[in-house]
Structures are given as C-alpha cells and as structure tokens.
C-alpha cells in the first residue's frame, strides 16, 4: 500500500529576537602607545571573558569604562553621541592611548605567568567617564573622575620583550599583546599621574 502524505509548504517565520545592542559589542582591538616606546603605536587585542561575565550579572560599568577609558570613545548607546558629543569636543575622553606612564611586571602572579613579569600597566588620567543611568532620552550619565584616581590598563605581551622590540622595528603598527583588565586606583600623593605605592606594585618603570 502506498501512503500519500499531504504536501506542506515551508516558510520562514520571522522571530521576535533583536540583535544585541551595539554598546555590548566589545571592541576587538585598541590602538595605543607601545609598551616599549611611548612614541610608537601598537594594536592590542581586548580580552572578552571578564566583560561578558560582568554583563551576565548586569554589571555594565566594566564595559562602559572599556569604551570610555581604554578605547576613548562614547559608548554607542542610542542618542549618546547626540547628547554628549558636543560637550566632549573640547574636553575629550582620555584613553590608554594617552597613557603618561608604563610599568612592567606585577609583583604577583597573573594567569599562567607565575611572576607577572610580562604584564605591563599603562597609566592614564581620565577626567570624565560614563555611568549607566536609565533614562528615556539616553541611558548614560557623564560624570567627573575624582582627581585622586588614575586609571590602569593591563596588557600582557604575546612574546618576550626582546621579540616585541623586533616587531616594533619591522612592523608599522604591530599587534603585540592583549588588554586583560582595567580599573581605577588611588593616585600617589606625591604624583597625581601615578598610582599609589607604584614602587611596590610594579617591578620596573619603562617610560
């Protein structure tokens, strides 16, 4: 016996899902000063895990600080550029590209680096940052960074320092490492551009 099945027409049904907002799209790279030479530029990849973990528990500030204090851009929230772009034309955001000091070697282990020796700390002095403040017009609030804070962006190089220097000599803009994490720390009371106790925090100042 031959069975006849009714023919069915298949069609695509549009789902109700929306793509993630642009501000949640973590930048993959950032251009900044070289950890070996402040007068040269390098690309650094941006680690994704910590930001995604923070977002999973509704902690938005690490990503906002990445946009504002590491990349140096207004987070791409709806209406943010229209609301804050003009006010930041003269007082631009300070990013890791504007770092005023670079230290090598944390005096503690970092990931698989037991000595933290191939980790670099880039120190910058932002004056503005964004915080999350839900509002119908724009969900960002521009706030002042206290004068007694500095921002640290940590970079781990892909290769030892000697090979990094060779990459700088041969590539116009090399990609030499990854931004692992970032945060604000108290400024040193004798130099507001450096982190407190920097001599105890790091092994060597590069520039």
N, CA and C atoms as a LAMMPS dump frame, in Angstrom:
ITEM: TIMESTEP
0
ITEM: NUMBER OF ATOMS
621
ITEM: BOX BOUNDS ff ff ff
-5.0000000000000000e+02 5.0000000000000000e+02
-5.0000000000000000e+02 5.0000000000000000e+02
-5.0000000000000000e+02 5.0000000000000000e+02
ITEM: ATOMS id mol type element x y z
1 1 1 N 0.859 -1.192 0
2 1 2 C 0 0 0
3 1 3 C 0.896 1.243 0
4 2 1 N 0.567 2.163 -0.847
5 2 2 C 1.366 3.393 -0.957
6 2 3 C 0.681 4.486 -0.163
7 3 1 N 1.446 5.077 0.736
8 3 2 C 0.891 6.138 1.575
9 3 3 C 1.114 7.48 0.906
10 4 1 N 0.106 8.282 0.946
11 4 2 C 0.202 9.635 0.386
12 4 3 C 0.163 10.638 1.531
13 5 1 N 1.22 11.388 1.645
14 5 2 C 1.264 12.403 2.695
15 5 3 C 0.887 13.76 2.103
16 6 1 N 0.123 14.499 2.827
17 6 2 C -0.246 15.828 2.313
18 6 3 C 0.993 16.704 2.167
19 7 1 N 1.043 17.393 1.076
20 7 2 C 2.19 18.279 0.848
21 7 3 C 2.093 19.497 1.764
22 8 1 N 3.251 19.907 2.263
23 8 2 C 3.286 21.065 3.137
24 8 3 C 4.259 22.091 2.575
25 9 1 N 3.871 23.3 2.637
26 9 2 C 4.744 24.381 2.195
27 9 3 C 5.465 24.954 3.422
28 10 1 N 6.78 25.006 3.321
29 10 2 C 7.563 25.547 4.419
30 10 3 C 7.834 27.023 4.162
31 11 1 N 7.753 27.79 5.198
32 11 2 C 8.031 29.209 5.063
33 11 3 C 8.809 29.691 6.286
34 12 1 N 9.576 30.722 6.074
35 12 2 C 10.384 31.292 7.146
36 12 3 C 9.518 32.232 7.968
37 13 1 N 9.525 32.01 9.262
38 13 2 C 8.765 32.867 10.168
39 13 3 C 9.75 33.755 10.899
40 14 1 N 9.547 35.05 10.779
41 14 2 C 10.436 35.992 11.45
42 14 3 C 10.25 35.885 12.955
43 15 1 N 11.366 35.706 13.648
44 15 2 C 11.281 35.633 15.1
45 15 3 C 11.215 37.013 15.721
46 16 1 N 10.972 37.035 17.001
47 16 2 C 10.862 38.318 17.699
48 16 3 C 12.168 38.784 18.304
49 17 1 N 13.256 38.01 18.096
50 17 2 C 14.534 38.383 18.694
51 17 3 C 15.156 39.586 18.021
52 18 1 N 15.895 40.357 18.802
53 18 2 C 16.598 41.528 18.29
54 18 3 C 18.099 41.309 18.434
55 19 1 N 18.892 41.866 17.524
56 19 2 C 20.347 41.751 17.676
57 19 3 C 20.798 42.474 18.936
58 20 1 N 21.9 42.054 19.537
59 20 2 C 22.376 42.731 20.75
60 20 3 C 22.704 44.185 20.456
61 21 1 N 22.511 45.071 21.423
62 21 2 C 22.812 46.494 21.196
63 21 3 C 24.294 46.695 20.921
64 22 1 N 24.612 47.741 20.191
65 22 2 C 25.994 47.993 19.781
66 22 3 C 26.929 48.165 20.971
67 23 1 N 26.443 48.743 22.067
68 23 2 C 27.335 49.012 23.182
69 23 3 C 27.801 47.732 23.864
70 24 1 N 27.084 46.612 23.653
71 24 2 C 27.509 45.331 24.227
72 24 3 C 28.53 44.611 23.346
73 25 1 N 28.78 45.149 22.176
74 25 2 C 29.731 44.551 21.255
75 25 3 C 31.138 44.992 21.651
76 26 1 N 31.842 44.147 22.39
77 26 2 C 33.142 44.518 22.941
78 26 3 C 34.129 44.776 21.805
79 27 1 N 34.803 45.929 21.783
80 27 2 C 35.798 46.186 20.736
81 27 3 C 36.855 45.08 20.722
82 28 1 N 37.247 44.653 19.54
83 28 2 C 38.206 43.55 19.448
84 28 3 C 39.649 44.017 19.593
85 29 1 N 39.945 45.262 19.191
86 29 2 C 41.307 45.793 19.299
87 29 3 C 41.258 47.254 19.717
88 30 1 N 42.376 47.726 20.221
89 30 2 C 42.512 49.139 20.564
90 30 3 C 43.914 49.582 20.174
91 31 1 N 44.028 50.795 19.657
92 31 2 C 45.311 51.369 19.259
93 31 3 C 45.811 52.265 20.385
94 32 1 N 47.063 52.056 20.795
95 32 2 C 47.6 52.834 21.909
96 32 3 C 49.113 52.932 21.785
97 33 1 N 49.725 53.565 22.77
98 33 2 C 51.18 53.674 22.803
99 33 3 C 51.792 52.288 22.984
100 34 1 N 52.96 52.094 22.414
101 34 2 C 53.684 50.849 22.618
102 34 3 C 54.194 50.778 24.053
103 35 1 N 54.144 49.586 24.629
104 35 2 C 54.676 49.415 25.983
105 35 3 C 56.192 49.531 25.998
106 36 1 N 56.829 49.417 24.833
107 36 2 C 58.283 49.513 24.756
108 36 3 C 58.774 50.922 24.439
109 37 1 N 57.944 51.688 23.729
110 37 2 C 58.361 53.02 23.297
111 37 3 C 57.124 53.901 23.198
112 38 1 N 57.035 54.901 24.027
113 38 2 C 55.829 55.738 24.085
114 38 3 C 55.599 56.529 22.803
115 39 1 N 56.631 56.649 21.96
116 39 2 C 56.497 57.394 20.713
117 39 3 C 56.034 56.532 19.543
118 40 1 N 55.864 55.236 19.783
119 40 2 C 55.393 54.319 18.75
120 40 3 C 54.018 53.795 19.123
121 41 1 N 53.283 53.323 18.101
122 41 2 C 51.921 52.817 18.317
123 41 3 C 51.895 51.302 18.181
124 42 1 N 50.974 50.676 18.885
125 42 2 C 50.752 49.241 18.782
126 42 3 C 49.261 48.96 18.872
127 43 1 N 48.848 47.886 18.213
128 43 2 C 47.495 47.39 18.391
129 43 3 C 47.498 46.353 19.507
130 44 1 N 46.453 46.392 20.316
131 44 2 C 46.267 45.386 21.362
132 44 3 C 44.879 44.779 21.221
133 45 1 N 44.829 43.461 21.288
134 45 2 C 43.539 42.796 21.32
135 45 3 C 42.904 43.013 22.691
136 46 1 N 41.592 42.899 22.748
137 46 2 C 40.876 43.108 24.01
138 46 3 C 40.274 41.786 24.461
139 47 1 N 40.613 41.35 25.666
140 47 2 C 40.053 40.122 26.219
141 47 3 C 38.557 40.292 26.445
142 48 1 N 37.799 39.245 26.177
143 48 2 C 36.346 39.33 26.21
144 48 3 C 35.724 38.734 27.478
145 49 1 N 36.381 37.768 28.098
146 49 2 C 35.726 36.954 29.121
147 49 3 C 35.215 37.756 30.313
148 50 1 N 36.072 38.606 30.892
149 50 2 C 35.674 39.316 32.108
150 50 3 C 34.499 40.246 31.853
151 51 1 N 34.513 40.919 30.691
152 51 2 C 33.407 41.813 30.365
153 51 3 C 32.107 41.038 30.216
154 52 1 N 32.168 39.907 29.529
155 52 2 C 30.962 39.113 29.321
156 52 3 C 30.436 38.556 30.635
157 53 1 N 31.34 38.152 31.529
158 53 2 C 30.904 37.677 32.844
159 53 3 C 30.202 38.783 33.621
160 54 1 N 30.761 39.994 33.549
161 54 2 C 30.14 41.121 34.246
162 54 3 C 28.758 41.426 33.677
163 55 1 N 28.636 41.392 32.353
164 55 2 C 27.351 41.662 31.726
165 55 3 C 26.319 40.598 32.094
166 56 1 N 26.774 39.369 32.297
167 56 2 C 25.84 38.285 32.623
168 56 3 C 25.173 38.494 33.979
169 57 1 N 25.777 39.307 34.837
170 57 2 C 25.171 39.626 36.136
171 57 3 C 24.792 41.108 36.187
172 58 1 N 24.566 41.683 34.997
173 58 2 C 24.08 43.066 34.853
174 58 3 C 25.052 44.112 35.405
175 59 1 N 26.34 43.809 35.375
176 59 2 C 27.347 44.811 35.723
177 59 3 C 27.852 45.44 34.432
178 60 1 N 27.415 46.661 34.171
179 60 2 C 27.744 47.339 32.917
180 60 3 C 28.99 48.208 33.013
181 61 1 N 29.379 48.58 34.222
182 61 2 C 30.452 49.564 34.362
183 61 3 C 31.782 49.12 33.766
184 62 1 N 32.196 47.844 33.906
185 62 2 C 33.47 47.463 33.261
186 62 3 C 33.478 47.715 31.76
187 63 1 N 32.35 47.439 31.083
188 63 2 C 32.301 47.685 29.646
189 63 3 C 32.247 49.175 29.341
190 64 1 N 31.528 49.946 30.157
191 64 2 C 31.492 51.389 29.939
192 64 3 C 32.883 51.995 30.129
193 65 1 N 33.633 51.509 31.131
194 65 2 C 34.994 52.012 31.324
195 65 3 C 35.908 51.564 30.194
196 66 1 N 35.646 50.394 29.622
197 66 2 C 36.429 49.967 28.449
198 66 3 C 36.219 50.939 27.305
199 67 1 N 34.957 51.253 27.001
200 67 2 C 34.672 52.196 25.925
201 67 3 C 35.292 53.569 26.221
202 68 1 N 35.12 54.035 27.463
203 68 2 C 35.455 55.413 27.798
204 68 3 C 36.934 55.609 28.101
205 69 1 N 37.514 54.748 28.948
206 69 2 C 38.861 54.988 29.474
207 69 3 C 39.944 54.16 28.804
208 70 1 N 39.563 53.117 28.063
209 70 2 C 40.553 52.313 27.347
210 70 3 C 40.547 52.672 25.862
211 71 1 N 39.36 52.585 25.241
212 71 2 C 39.23 52.907 23.816
213 71 3 C 39.166 54.415 23.596
214 72 1 N 38.52 55.123 24.514
215 72 2 C 38.418 56.577 24.403
216 72 3 C 37.279 57.048 23.528
217 73 1 N 36.188 56.299 23.512
218 73 2 C 35.022 56.67 22.71
219 73 3 C 33.765 56.709 23.581
220 74 1 N 32.794 57.498 23.127
221 74 2 C 31.49 57.495 23.785
222 74 3 C 30.838 56.142 23.54
223 75 1 N 30.389 55.428 24.562
224 75 2 C 29.741 54.133 24.333
225 75 3 C 28.562 54.291 23.375
226 76 1 N 28.418 53.379 22.412
227 76 2 C 27.394 53.557 21.366
228 76 3 C 25.98 53.238 21.832
229 77 1 N 25.543 53.955 22.861
230 77 2 C 24.156 53.873 23.309
231 77 3 C 23.297 54.746 22.406
232 78 1 N 22.027 54.436 22.258
233 78 2 C 21.138 55.312 21.487
234 78 3 C 21.162 56.735 22.036
235 79 1 N 21.315 57.687 21.143
236 79 2 C 21.294 59.126 21.445
237 79 3 C 22.516 59.618 22.225
238 80 1 N 23.469 58.752 22.539
239 80 2 C 24.611 59.183 23.345
240 80 3 C 25.479 60.187 22.6
241 81 1 N 25.762 59.923 21.336
242 81 2 C 26.605 60.827 20.572
243 81 3 C 25.94 62.189 20.417
244 82 1 N 24.64 62.183 20.164
245 82 2 C 23.925 63.448 20.004
246 82 3 C 23.906 64.25 21.309
247 83 1 N 23.799 63.546 22.43
248 83 2 C 23.691 64.237 23.718
249 83 3 C 25.039 64.703 24.249
250 84 1 N 26.086 63.868 24.093
251 84 2 C 27.348 64.157 24.739
252 84 3 C 28.473 64.536 23.78
253 85 1 N 28.283 64.349 22.483
254 85 2 C 29.361 64.608 21.542
255 85 3 C 29.877 66.031 21.586
256 86 1 N 28.976 67.006 21.611
257 86 2 C 29.373 68.41 21.619
258 86 3 C 30.14 68.771 22.883
259 87 1 N 29.655 68.299 24.026
260 87 2 C 30.29 68.668 25.295
261 87 3 C 31.674 68.05 25.437
262 88 1 N 31.986 66.991 24.658
263 88 2 C 33.29 66.345 24.751
264 88 3 C 34.236 66.76 23.635
265 89 1 N 33.81 67.709 22.796
266 89 2 C 34.688 68.146 21.716
267 89 3 C 35.953 68.795 22.255
268 90 1 N 35.798 69.631 23.278
269 90 2 C 36.95 70.318 23.849
270 90 3 C 37.579 69.532 24.995
271 91 1 N 36.766 68.849 25.785
272 91 2 C 37.267 68.023 26.889
273 91 3 C 37.161 66.564 26.465
274 92 1 N 38.057 66.139 25.585
275 92 2 C 37.941 64.802 25.01
276 92 3 C 38.186 63.732 26.065
277 93 1 N 37.687 62.544 25.775
278 93 2 C 37.908 61.425 26.67
279 93 3 C 39.38 61.018 26.641
280 94 1 N 39.903 60.667 27.786
281 94 2 C 41.292 60.227 27.912
282 94 3 C 41.312 58.708 27.923
283 95 1 N 42.103 58.112 27.026
284 95 2 C 42.13 56.661 26.881
285 95 3 C 43.525 56.128 27.192
286 96 1 N 43.719 54.813 26.985
287 96 2 C 45.043 54.24 27.198
288 96 3 C 46.045 54.751 26.172
289 97 1 N 45.548 55.303 25.045
290 97 2 C 46.439 55.923 24.068
291 97 3 C 47.086 57.191 24.622
292 98 1 N 46.504 57.745 25.685
293 98 2 C 47.031 58.954 26.313
294 98 3 C 47.817 58.64 27.582
295 99 1 N 48.258 57.397 27.715
296 99 2 C 48.969 56.978 28.93
297 99 3 C 50.185 57.86 29.179
298 100 1 N 50.41 58.176 30.445
299 100 2 C 51.538 59.023 30.839
300 100 3 C 52.672 58.23 31.471
301 101 1 N 52.434 56.943 31.748
302 101 2 C 53.476 56.102 32.336
303 101 3 C 53.193 54.648 31.994
304 102 1 N 54.269 53.858 31.963
305 102 2 C 54.148 52.428 31.687
306 102 3 C 55.093 51.663 32.614
307 103 1 N 54.555 50.673 33.29
308 103 2 C 55.337 49.838 34.191
309 103 3 C 55.306 48.398 33.686
310 104 1 N 56.397 47.703 33.952
311 104 2 C 56.461 46.287 33.581
312 104 3 C 56.57 45.423 34.833
313 105 1 N 55.812 44.317 34.838
314 105 2 C 55.933 43.326 35.892
315 105 3 C 55.101 43.624 37.113
316 106 1 N 54.062 42.83 37.308
317 106 2 C 53.298 42.916 38.55
318 106 3 C 54.001 42.087 39.617
319 107 1 N 53.983 42.556 40.811
320 107 2 C 54.594 41.791 41.89
321 107 3 C 53.602 40.785 42.465
322 108 1 N 52.976 40.046 41.538
323 108 2 C 52.051 38.973 41.889
324 108 3 C 51.824 38.152 40.625
325 109 1 N 51.39 36.886 40.75
326 109 2 C 51.119 36.07 39.558
327 109 3 C 49.951 36.621 38.758
328 110 1 N 49.978 36.366 37.46
329 110 2 C 48.879 36.753 36.591
330 110 3 C 48.65 35.638 35.586
331 111 1 N 47.484 34.976 35.692
332 111 2 C 47.139 33.855 34.814
333 111 3 C 48.258 32.814 34.86
334 112 1 N 48.821 32.45 33.681
335 112 2 C 49.86 31.43 33.662
336 112 3 C 51.267 32.014 33.804
337 113 1 N 51.344 33.305 34.053
338 113 2 C 52.63 33.959 34.299
339 113 3 C 52.832 34.022 35.811
340 114 1 N 53.621 33.102 36.343
341 114 2 C 53.776 32.992 37.789
342 114 3 C 54.399 34.232 38.417
343 115 1 N 55.196 34.951 37.645
344 115 2 C 55.859 36.137 38.181
345 115 3 C 55.193 37.434 37.745
346 116 1 N 54.237 37.342 36.829
347 116 2 C 53.607 38.557 36.315
348 116 3 C 54.573 39.455 35.586
349 117 1 N 55.702 38.877 35.089
350 117 2 C 56.777 39.715 34.552
351 117 3 C 56.46 40.258 33.172
352 118 1 N 55.695 39.539 32.375
353 118 2 C 55.386 40.009 31.03
354 118 3 C 54.061 40.766 30.959
355 119 1 N 53.606 41.242 32.096
356 119 2 C 52.419 42.101 32.143
357 119 3 C 52.868 43.552 32.285
358 120 1 N 52.227 44.426 31.533
359 120 2 C 52.532 45.857 31.575
360 120 3 C 51.312 46.623 32.073
361 121 1 N 51.557 47.689 32.779
362 121 2 C 50.49 48.544 33.291
363 121 3 C 50.632 49.928 32.671
364 122 1 N 49.637 50.347 31.895
365 122 2 C 49.618 51.668 31.275
366 122 3 C 48.745 52.582 32.125
367 123 1 N 49.32 53.69 32.553
368 123 2 C 48.644 54.597 33.491
369 123 3 C 48.148 55.826 32.746
370 124 1 N 46.863 56.129 32.903
371 124 2 C 46.29 57.335 32.293
372 124 3 C 45.506 58.099 33.353
373 125 1 N 45.124 59.309 32.997
374 125 2 C 44.454 60.198 33.957
375 125 3 C 43.162 60.74 33.352
376 126 1 N 42.111 59.898 33.249
377 126 2 C 40.84 60.394 32.703
378 126 3 C 40.216 61.43 33.627
379 127 1 N 39.538 62.367 33.023
380 127 2 C 38.795 63.359 33.807
381 127 3 C 37.296 63.118 33.746
382 128 1 N 36.845 62.327 32.748
383 128 2 C 35.425 62.026 32.582
384 128 3 C 35.239 60.526 32.36
385 129 1 N 34.103 60.029 32.768
386 129 2 C 33.721 58.652 32.47
387 129 3 C 32.192 58.61 32.392
388 130 1 N 31.673 57.532 31.851
389 130 2 C 30.228 57.357 31.775
390 130 3 C 29.775 56.293 32.764
391 131 1 N 28.602 56.514 33.343
392 131 2 C 27.951 55.507 34.168
393 131 3 C 26.573 55.226 33.576
394 132 1 N 26.014 54.089 33.963
395 132 2 C 24.704 53.694 33.453
396 132 3 C 23.623 54.352 34.294
397 133 1 N 22.741 55.077 33.636
398 133 2 C 21.652 55.781 34.312
399 133 3 C 20.436 55.741 33.399
400 134 1 N 19.554 54.72 33.566
401 134 2 C 18.399 54.561 32.671
402 134 3 C 17.566 55.834 32.565
403 135 1 N 17.289 56.21 31.328
404 135 2 C 16.531 57.425 31.057
405 135 3 C 15.909 57.281 29.681
406 136 1 N 14.781 57.914 29.468
407 136 2 C 14.109 57.807 28.178
408 136 3 C 14.941 58.422 27.051
409 137 1 N 15.671 59.482 27.36
410 137 2 C 16.455 60.148 26.321
411 137 3 C 17.763 59.423 26.035
412 138 1 N 18.506 59.07 27.088
413 138 2 C 19.794 58.383 26.929
414 138 3 C 20.135 57.707 28.248
415 139 1 N 20.627 56.489 28.178
416 139 2 C 20.89 55.715 29.398
417 139 3 C 22.309 55.885 29.915
418 140 1 N 22.965 56.959 29.53
419 140 2 C 24.312 57.241 30.007
420 140 3 C 24.34 58.551 30.775
421 141 1 N 25.21 58.595 31.771
422 141 2 C 25.435 59.824 32.519
423 141 3 C 26.925 60.114 32.515
424 142 1 N 27.297 61.316 32.128
425 142 2 C 28.69 61.732 32.116
426 142 3 C 29.053 62.277 33.495
427 143 1 N 30.088 61.707 34.111
428 143 2 C 30.476 62.115 35.467
429 143 3 C 31.957 62.45 35.49
430 144 1 N 32.349 63.25 36.48
431 144 2 C 33.759 63.593 36.678
432 144 3 C 34.468 62.459 37.407
433 145 1 N 35.699 62.223 37.013
434 145 2 C 36.552 61.282 37.739
435 145 3 C 37.274 62.07 38.827
436 146 1 N 37.203 61.632 40.071
437 146 2 C 37.906 62.357 41.139
438 146 3 C 39.388 62.533 40.835
439 147 1 N 39.944 63.667 41.267
440 147 2 C 41.34 63.981 40.988
441 147 3 C 42.313 63.003 41.633
442 148 1 N 41.869 62.298 42.678
443 148 2 C 42.781 61.406 43.387
444 148 3 C 42.747 59.977 42.848
445 149 1 N 42.273 59.801 41.593
446 149 2 C 42.258 58.49 40.969
447 149 3 C 43.04 58.519 39.658
448 150 1 N 43.651 57.396 39.319
449 150 2 C 44.229 57.18 37.991
450 150 3 C 43.658 55.875 37.445
451 151 1 N 43.745 55.716 36.134
452 151 2 C 43.219 54.504 35.501
453 151 3 C 44.38 53.642 35.015
454 152 1 N 44.293 52.348 35.308
455 152 2 C 45.331 51.405 34.909
456 152 3 C 44.754 50.436 33.887
457 153 1 N 45.416 50.306 32.749
458 153 2 C 45.063 49.298 31.742
459 153 3 C 46.208 48.299 31.677
460 154 1 N 45.883 47.035 31.882
461 154 2 C 46.904 45.988 31.93
462 154 3 C 46.996 45.269 30.584
463 155 1 N 48.212 45.092 30.135
464 155 2 C 48.489 44.445 28.852
465 155 3 C 49.44 43.286 29.09
466 156 1 N 49.145 42.151 28.477
467 156 2 C 50.072 41.023 28.51
468 156 3 C 50.592 40.797 27.1
469 157 1 N 51.913 40.841 26.95
470 157 2 C 52.518 40.693 25.632
471 157 3 C 52.482 39.238 25.182
472 158 1 N 52.361 39.057 23.861
473 158 2 C 52.323 37.711 23.302
474 158 3 C 53.68 37.03 23.366
475 159 1 N 54.746 37.817 23.281
476 159 2 C 56.105 37.278 23.217
477 159 3 C 56.977 38.067 24.186
478 160 1 N 58.147 37.549 24.544
479 160 2 C 59.05 38.293 25.432
480 160 3 C 59.417 39.659 24.873
481 161 1 N 59.935 40.497 25.747
482 161 2 C 60.193 41.897 25.391
483 161 3 C 61.133 42.043 24.209
484 162 1 N 62.171 41.216 24.109
485 162 2 C 63.136 41.356 23.007
486 162 3 C 62.466 41.152 21.661
487 163 1 N 61.593 40.149 21.556
488 163 2 C 60.895 39.905 20.299
489 163 3 C 59.865 40.993 20.033
490 164 1 N 59.286 41.557 21.094
491 164 2 C 58.364 42.674 20.915
492 164 3 C 59.08 43.871 20.306
493 165 1 N 60.297 44.134 20.766
494 165 2 C 61.069 45.253 20.207
495 165 3 C 61.375 45.02 18.732
496 166 1 N 61.663 43.775 18.352
497 166 2 C 61.916 43.479 16.939
498 166 3 C 60.66 43.714 16.108
499 167 1 N 59.478 43.363 16.666
500 167 2 C 58.228 43.601 15.942
501 167 3 C 58.015 45.093 15.72
502 168 1 N 58.36 45.902 16.716
503 168 2 C 58.216 47.342 16.567
504 168 3 C 59.135 47.878 15.479
505 169 1 N 60.294 47.248 15.314
506 169 2 C 61.258 47.714 14.317
507 169 3 C 60.87 47.319 12.903
508 170 1 N 60.066 46.247 12.76
509 170 2 C 59.766 45.74 11.42
510 170 3 C 58.336 46.021 10.96
511 171 1 N 57.399 46.19 11.872
512 171 2 C 56.003 46.433 11.511
513 171 3 C 55.654 47.891 11.768
514 172 1 N 54.878 48.477 10.856
515 172 2 C 54.492 49.875 11.043
516 172 3 C 53.613 50.033 12.275
517 173 1 N 52.612 49.154 12.442
518 173 2 C 51.778 49.156 13.646
519 173 3 C 51.574 47.698 14.058
520 174 1 N 52.481 47.139 14.861
521 174 2 C 52.371 45.721 15.198
522 174 3 C 51.259 45.441 16.199
523 175 1 N 50.813 44.199 16.231
524 175 2 C 49.863 43.721 17.221
525 175 3 C 50.653 42.846 18.181
526 176 1 N 50.888 43.327 19.384
527 176 2 C 51.884 42.673 20.235
528 176 3 C 51.325 42.086 21.532
529 177 1 N 50.05 42.264 21.807
530 177 2 C 49.56 41.738 23.075
531 177 3 C 48.066 41.896 23.231
532 178 1 N 47.607 41.646 24.456
533 178 2 C 46.176 41.667 24.737
534 178 3 C 45.913 42.482 25.997
535 179 1 N 44.897 43.324 25.937
536 179 2 C 44.415 44.039 27.118
537 179 3 C 43.627 43.043 27.959
538 180 1 N 44.093 42.795 29.184
539 180 2 C 43.473 41.768 30.012
540 180 3 C 42.429 42.328 30.97
541 181 1 N 42.715 43.465 31.59
542 181 2 C 41.751 44.063 32.522
543 181 3 C 42.135 45.522 32.759
544 182 1 N 41.284 46.231 33.494
545 182 2 C 41.472 47.669 33.705
546 182 3 C 40.671 48.079 34.932
547 183 1 N 41.121 49.118 35.598
548 183 2 C 40.385 49.63 36.756
549 183 3 C 40.991 50.955 37.214
550 184 1 N 40.262 51.621 38.091
551 184 2 C 40.744 52.844 38.725
552 184 3 C 41.426 52.484 40.043
553 185 1 N 42.501 53.213 40.351
554 185 2 C 43.167 53.061 41.638
555 185 3 C 43.472 54.458 42.176
556 186 1 N 43.779 54.506 43.438
557 186 2 C 44.121 55.77 44.078
558 186 3 C 45.439 56.298 43.529
559 187 1 N 45.509 57.595 43.335
560 187 2 C 46.738 58.222 42.836
561 187 3 C 47.753 58.374 43.957
562 188 1 N 49.022 58.424 43.551
563 188 2 C 50.085 58.616 44.523
564 188 3 C 50.012 60.037 45.092
565 189 1 N 50.136 60.207 46.395
566 189 2 C 50.011 61.562 46.97
567 189 3 C 51.11 62.513 46.528
568 190 1 N 52.243 61.996 46.048
569 190 2 C 53.33 62.875 45.611
570 190 3 C 53.327 63.122 44.106
571 191 1 N 52.575 62.335 43.358
572 191 2 C 52.479 62.499 41.911
573 191 3 C 51.116 61.99 41.47
574 192 1 N 50.202 62.902 41.157
575 192 2 C 48.813 62.541 40.855
576 192 3 C 48.663 61.797 39.54
577 193 1 N 49.748 61.69 38.741
578 193 2 C 49.686 60.96 37.479
579 193 3 C 50.111 59.502 37.62
580 194 1 N 50.495 59.091 38.826
581 194 2 C 50.959 57.728 39.056
582 194 3 C 50.105 57.056 40.123
583 195 1 N 50.02 55.714 40.091
584 195 2 C 49.235 55.013 41.112
585 195 3 C 49.954 54.99 42.453
586 196 1 N 49.181 54.942 43.512
587 196 2 C 49.756 54.91 44.845
588 196 3 C 50.624 53.656 45.013
589 197 1 N 51.728 53.816 45.724
590 197 2 C 52.641 52.714 46.019
591 197 3 C 53.14 52.02 44.738
592 198 1 N 53.38 52.797 43.687
593 198 2 C 53.77 52.19 42.41
594 198 3 C 55.089 51.437 42.519
595 199 1 N 55.964 51.854 43.414
596 199 2 C 57.241 51.142 43.569
597 199 3 C 57.034 49.742 44.135
598 200 1 N 55.981 49.569 44.913
599 200 2 C 55.683 48.253 45.482
600 200 3 C 54.78 47.428 44.575
601 201 1 N 54.061 48.088 43.682
602 201 2 C 53.131 47.384 42.793
603 201 3 C 53.855 46.725 41.617
604 202 1 N 54.868 47.43 41.078
605 202 2 C 55.471 47.018 39.819
606 202 3 C 56.976 46.843 39.971
607 203 1 N 57.557 46.081 39.057
608 203 2 C 58.972 45.768 39.122
609 203 3 C 59.851 46.826 38.462
610 204 1 N 59.348 47.442 37.38
611 204 2 C 60.209 48.322 36.585
612 204 3 C 59.361 49.357 35.872
613 205 1 N 59.832 50.592 35.851
614 205 2 C 59.161 51.616 35.033
615 205 3 C 59.847 51.676 33.675
616 206 1 N 59.044 51.538 32.606
617 206 2 C 59.57 51.535 31.238
618 206 3 C 59.664 52.948 30.707
619 207 1 N 58.586 53.715 30.872
620 207 2 C 58.626 55.138 30.495
621 207 3 C 57.618 55.927 31.329
